[in-house]
Amino acid sequence: MAQQTSAWRRYMQAFISGFFVAVPVTVTLLDKLAYVARVEGASMQPFLNPDVGAQCDVVLLNRWSVKNYHVQRGDIVSVVSPRNPKQKIIKRVIGLEGDFIRTLGYKNQYVRVPDGHFWIEGDHHGHSLDSNSFGPVSVGLLHGRASHIIWPPNRWQHIKPSLLPNRELLYTEEDGE
């Protein structure tokens, strides 16, 4: 009986010490490298959540790839909402700093994206709270880049940057140089 108690005590000590090492390591990895997020709503349809009423897509958000605030046109990104800092939103990057874009209902029909900002939109125009509502978004609000759809299993795929056909740029400052 004494041996069982001693073995149980050693097991619990090993478990607790492992737990106190694993938790900080896991939190650090999730904070610096990647984490998963559930995509809710219709704003990114048809690319994300294509089946209305079905399961929500779950994406892998790569934090490491945006640590220097580098994104490209067509990336799907997670940003802290400019309207509600407690909420993160997932949208597609349409324009980068210096780009001239045609908006879809913003107060100005054409906008030059200011330095340190980018223009984001949901794929389902009219069902998305995006830059057409609040304007260019500071790169400081960038939280992660969606790299894979990981749930449901039949939708598993790598996410490649792409723009919808009607969202090409008008002009970039690089074109003028």
C-alpha positions as MATLAB code, in Angstrom:
seq = 'MAQQTSAWRRYMQAFISGFFVAVPVTVTLLDKLAYVARVEGASMQPFLNPDVGAQCDVVLLNRWSVKNYHVQRGDIVSVVSPRNPKQKIIKRVIGLEGDFIRTLGYKNQYVRVPDGHFWIEGDHHGHSLDSNSFGPVSVGLLHGRASHIIWPPNRWQHIKPSLLPNRELLYTEEDGE';
ca = [
       0.000    0.000    0.000;
       2.850    2.374    0.840;
       4.422    1.682   -2.560;
       1.165    2.538   -4.334;
       0.887    5.817   -2.420;
       4.516    6.667   -3.219;
       4.030    5.828   -6.924;
       0.832    7.886   -7.026;
       2.611   10.831   -5.381;
       5.514   10.634   -7.913;
       3.021   10.435  -10.774;
       1.132   13.512   -9.537;
       4.380   15.462   -9.000;
       5.508   14.625  -12.548;
       2.099   15.556  -13.938;
       1.968   18.882  -12.090;
       5.536   19.863  -12.991;
       4.877   18.903  -16.633;
       1.663   20.915  -16.605;
       3.446   24.025  -15.321;
       6.008   23.705  -18.106;
       3.545   22.816  -20.882;
       1.042   25.621  -20.258;
       3.483   28.546  -20.675;
       5.114   26.873  -23.687;
       1.711   26.313  -25.322;
       0.551   29.864  -24.598;
       3.787   31.261  -26.064;
       3.473   29.106  -29.189;
      -0.147   30.147  -29.720;
       0.722   33.809  -29.172;
       3.757   33.866  -31.462;
       3.201   31.159  -34.092;
      -0.388   30.200  -34.857;
      -3.808   29.428  -33.468;
      -7.182   28.273  -34.738;
     -10.255   30.449  -35.122;
     -13.852   29.741  -35.976;
     -15.209   31.845  -38.852;
     -18.775   32.848  -38.185;
     -21.264   34.630  -40.398;
     -21.707   35.191  -44.103;
     -19.218   37.996  -44.741;
     -16.597   35.744  -46.364;
     -18.993   33.600  -48.402;
     -18.627   31.839  -50.726;
     -14.943   31.160  -49.923;
     -15.467   30.571  -46.185;
     -18.674   29.093  -44.770;
     -20.051   28.312  -48.250;
     -22.997   26.226  -47.026;
     -25.543   28.444  -45.302;
     -26.712   26.810  -42.082;
     -23.928   24.222  -42.101;
     -20.906   24.052  -39.804;
     -18.692   27.101  -39.562;
     -15.245   26.837  -41.091;
     -12.279   26.753  -38.750;
      -9.043   28.289  -40.024;
      -5.423   28.202  -38.921;
      -4.240   31.763  -38.340;
      -0.516   32.156  -38.830;
       0.787   34.845  -36.466;
       4.452   34.372  -37.321;
       3.994   35.329  -40.985;
       2.578   38.760  -40.073;
       4.938   39.635  -37.245;
       6.470   42.382  -39.413;
       3.040   43.454  -40.726;
       3.748   42.050  -44.190;
       0.646   40.955  -46.074;
      -0.172   40.829  -49.748;
      -3.253   41.569  -51.796;
      -5.646   38.639  -51.627;
      -4.530   37.384  -48.192;
      -7.296   36.532  -45.746;
      -6.363   38.134  -42.444;
      -7.611   38.467  -38.900;
      -7.604   41.999  -37.519;
      -8.812   43.635  -34.351;
     -12.065   45.321  -35.318;
     -11.681   49.106  -35.635;
     -15.243   49.404  -34.299;
     -14.958   46.996  -31.357;
     -11.463   46.329  -29.960;
     -12.755   43.227  -28.131;
     -13.649   41.565  -31.454;
     -11.479   40.093  -34.201;
     -12.755   40.009  -37.779;
     -11.592   37.973  -40.759;
     -11.484   39.714  -44.144;
      -9.569   39.726  -47.444;
      -6.822   42.290  -48.145;
      -7.861   44.285  -51.230;
      -5.329   47.110  -51.196;
      -2.004   47.977  -49.573;
      -0.537   51.336  -48.652;
      -0.230   53.566  -51.695;
      -2.820   51.636  -53.724;
      -5.729   53.436  -55.346;
      -8.918   51.410  -55.141;
     -12.548   51.737  -56.130;
     -14.665   51.364  -53.018;
     -18.011   49.629  -52.685;
     -20.106   52.133  -50.779;
     -17.496   54.060  -48.786;
     -17.934   57.826  -48.457;
     -15.492   58.345  -51.376;
     -15.775   56.282  -54.552;
     -11.966   56.128  -54.928;
      -9.450   55.965  -52.095;
      -5.680   56.045  -51.837;
      -4.745   53.675  -49.020;
      -2.599   55.720  -46.598;
       0.852   54.670  -45.431;
       0.688   52.147  -42.587;
      -2.797   50.967  -43.601;
      -4.512   48.442  -45.836;
      -7.997   48.013  -47.270;
      -9.962   44.906  -46.262;
     -13.302   43.577  -47.448;
     -15.507   40.570  -46.953;
     -16.127   38.486  -50.066;
     -19.908   38.802  -49.634;
     -20.415   42.502  -50.283;
     -23.422   43.884  -48.454;
     -23.083   41.301  -45.682;
     -19.749   42.499  -44.361;
     -18.581   45.121  -41.917;
     -15.283   46.071  -43.541;
     -13.252   48.987  -44.923;
     -16.278   50.093  -46.942;
     -17.822   50.871  -43.535;
     -14.848   52.103  -41.503;
     -12.160   52.994  -44.054;
      -8.532   51.902  -44.287;
      -7.307   49.749  -41.400;
      -4.036   50.350  -39.547;
      -1.522   47.534  -39.973;
      -1.130   47.682  -36.188;
      -4.510   45.949  -35.900;
      -3.260   42.943  -37.902;
      -3.510   39.765  -35.856;
      -2.844   36.836  -38.194;
      -3.095   35.468  -41.747;
      -5.383   32.537  -42.508;
      -3.190   29.830  -44.011;
      -5.437   26.736  -43.989;
      -9.042   25.689  -43.595;
      -8.797   22.876  -41.049;
     -12.468   22.130  -40.348;
     -14.716   20.593  -41.556;
     -12.456   17.829  -42.898;
     -14.021   17.839  -46.371;
     -12.958   21.508  -46.779;
      -9.345   21.094  -45.623;
      -7.120   23.176  -47.882;
      -4.223   25.602  -48.055;
      -5.472   29.173  -48.543;
      -3.726   30.974  -51.382;
      -3.958   34.751  -51.856;
      -6.549   35.681  -54.465;
      -8.804   38.599  -55.305;
     -12.351   38.368  -56.528;
     -12.638   39.280  -60.226;
     -14.363   42.610  -59.546;
     -11.782   43.773  -56.960;
      -8.651   44.375  -59.026;
      -6.660   47.503  -58.241;
      -7.032   50.696  -60.201;
      -3.501   51.888  -59.720;
      -0.545   51.515  -57.395;
       2.080   54.152  -56.692;
       4.639   51.666  -58.018;
       2.944   51.905  -61.446;
       3.698   55.619  -61.613;
       7.410   55.315  -60.863;
];
